[in-house]
Amino acid sequence: MKYKVLITAPYFQLVVDEYRHIFDKNNIELVIPKVNERVSEDELLGLVTDIDGILCGDDQITEKVLDTAKKLKVIVKWGTGIDSIDKEATKKRGIPVRNTLNAFTEPVADTVLSYILCFARGTIELDKQVHSGIWEKKLYKAMHEYTLGVVGVGNIGKAIIKRAQSFGMKILGTDIKEMPYDFMVPLEQLLKESDFVTLNCDLNPTSHHLINKDTLSLMKPTAYLLNASRGPVVKEEDLIEALKNKTIAGAGLDVFENEPLPKDHPYTKMTNVILSPHNSNAGQTAWQKVHENSVNSLIEELFK
């Protein structure tokens, strides 16, 4: 039997030739469209009519797309987050959705700590000044003098806490689930007391625009917001306003409500914002694990 699989995960498209022999061996024809970060609902509608499987990124796999994909037997998400897939619609149709749990914990945690260190020690600001010929010393706090608030104490949140504790930082955590840790506090308290607030929660109805004008107003004017989870956890227009008005001191952002980030976006003109292109998951070992698990999951479901 021959199967047809749509490959839209941009990271896997980069290495697909390394796995082509596995697809050939299993009589799987690949459809590999050009992808700029993710595929929209309208784009998918023109691609899925005769597709048996999808190996996707953060594509808009909606009920409308699933209605069009009459032959679809499996969706494999490259990575962990499946918030862009209509899970109720796939469940109703009996289409399994596979992913790689705990895929990027280590590189994401490293990225968050890099943001904290850069802000806490003035690394980027001082570098720019010296490159500009300005030799001016500035006084900063040591890491153990700061409090870190972790919103979402899952695998990534715990890995960030482990790293922060090695620097002696005070930890506060909050989560919608009960956690057996003495540092757990309500969200409002965390926002009021933290010098750094890192968002590491899933995107779901309880976390969508969790950070908005009201929650930002609770933060210290000297505090920094860090987001390496999902862009829509933050109401972007409210954060832009808070940064402009100095409601908070700055932000480290790897994810955004709309990606790629437009070239003329207000963030790009702000000196108190560190930006990266949804790259916190980048780790050679992590990516290799996800590549292999994605291919294995796809074949396993197709040949059940």
Stockholm file with secondary structure:
# STOCKHOLM 1.0

chainA/1-304         MKYKVLITAPYFQLVVDEYRHIFDKNNIELVIPKVNERVSEDELLGLVTDIDGILCGDDQITEKVLDTAKKLKVIVKWGTGIDSIDKEATKKRGIPVRNTLNAFTEPVADTVLSYILCFARGTIELDKQVHSGIWEKKLYKAMHEYTLGVVGVGNIGKAIIKRAQSFGMKILGTDIKEMPYDFMVPLEQLLKESDFVTLNCDLNPTSHHLINKDTLSLMKPTAYLLNASRGPVVKEEDLIEALKNKTIAGAGLDVFENEPLPKDHPYTKMTNVILSPHNSNAGQTAWQKVHENSVNSLIEELFK
#=GR chainA/1-304 SS CCEEEEECCHHHHTTHHHHHHHHHHTTEEEECCCCSSSCCHHHHHTTCTTCSEEEESSCCBCHHHHHHCTTCCEEEESSSCCTTBCHHHHHHHTCCEECCTTCSHHHHHHHHHHHHHHHHHTHHHHHHHHHTTCCCCCCCCCGGGCEEEEECCSHHHHHHHHHHHHTTCEEEEECSSCCCCTTBCCHHHHHHHCSEEEECCCCSTTTTTCBSHHHHTTSCTTCEEEECSCGGGBCHHHHHHHHHTTSSSEEEESCCSSSSCCTTCGGGGCTTEEECSSCTTCCHHHHHHHHHHHHHHHHHHHTC
#=GC SS_cons         CCEEEEECCHHHHTTHHHHHHHHHHTTEEEECCCCSSSCCHHHHHTTCTTCSEEEESSCCBCHHHHHHCTTCCEEEESSSCCTTBCHHHHHHHTCCEECCTTCSHHHHHHHHHHHHHHHHHTHHHHHHHHHTTCCCCCCCCCGGGCEEEEECCSHHHHHHHHHHHHTTCEEEEECSSCCCCTTBCCHHHHHHHCSEEEECCCCSTTTTTCBSHHHHTTSCTTCEEEECSCGGGBCHHHHHHHHHTTSSSEEEESCCSSSSCCTTCGGGGCTTEEECSSCTTCCHHHHHHHHHHHHHHHHHHHTC
//
